[in-house]
Amino acid sequence: MYGWRGRIGLLVPTGNSVMEPEFQRMAPEGVTTHANRVELRDVTPESLRRMEADTARAARGIASVRVGVIAFGCTSGSFVGGRGYDERLRRLIEEATGVPATTASGAVLRALRLLGVRRIALVTPYTEEVTRLEVAFLEANGFEVTASSAGGLVEVADMQECPPWTAYRRAREVDDPRAEAVFVSCTGFRTIEMIAALEADLGKPVVTSNQALFADCLRILGIGEIAGDFGSVVSRMIAERPREPADAAD
């Protein structure tokens, strides 16, 4: 049986070709990933907000695979509504399926808090408008964004074409002496190959959307290992106990 150790259900934006391969590369033996699509072709505030209407349908579909966790795999789609929007989507998925859920933005917040950092530098492939929404979301959740860099891309498919060294170089450029960590946003931005090198070169933690979300899925599944070196925050995330039912409304 595939997924004998744990199955992850992904809600992936249409056009995203990065997330599934990155999850598969990070997966330890016995962990599988299964995806369903949520409509999103252009990363604009209007299109991102429309994802919510399709989320319950997609979640119910992937729940039929008997997954142990469902992950909303769009960072911008889970911060576009401001503070608390990530939790709103998590509750929507759990109420529709009865399966524990997490979101990309929620997992990133957990990662940053576990690191104990407050000041971060931000890299995105998004437009300035969407990047400003992310800065506002992070600041509303208690973080200071010391510097940010937007890539100016709109189409989801264009974001998938960026090689990993694009994220590496842009992270080096945006890094600020005051920043305690660097966050590279977007589940469609290829990053996992460069995390270890970037941490070594910057001398500080690096958080990426797919790294944080995958680690949060492992935490919920109760799986304590990952298949490789994908950043210093991962071991802290997967060492946490899974969320208990009584915490569901936190």
Secondary structure, DSSP 8 states (H G I E B T S, - for coil): -TTSSEEEEEEEETT--SHHHHHHHH--TTEEEEEEEE--SB-SHHHHHHHHHHHHHHHHHHHTT--SEEEE--TGGGTTT-TTHHHHHHHHHHHHHSS-EEEHHHHHHHHHHHHT--EEEEE-SS-HHHHHHHHHHHHHTT-EEEEEE-----BHHHHHT--HHHHHHHHHHH--TT-SEEEE--TTS--GGGHHHHHHHHTS-EEEHHHHHHHHHHHHHT----SS---THHHHHHHS----GGGTT-
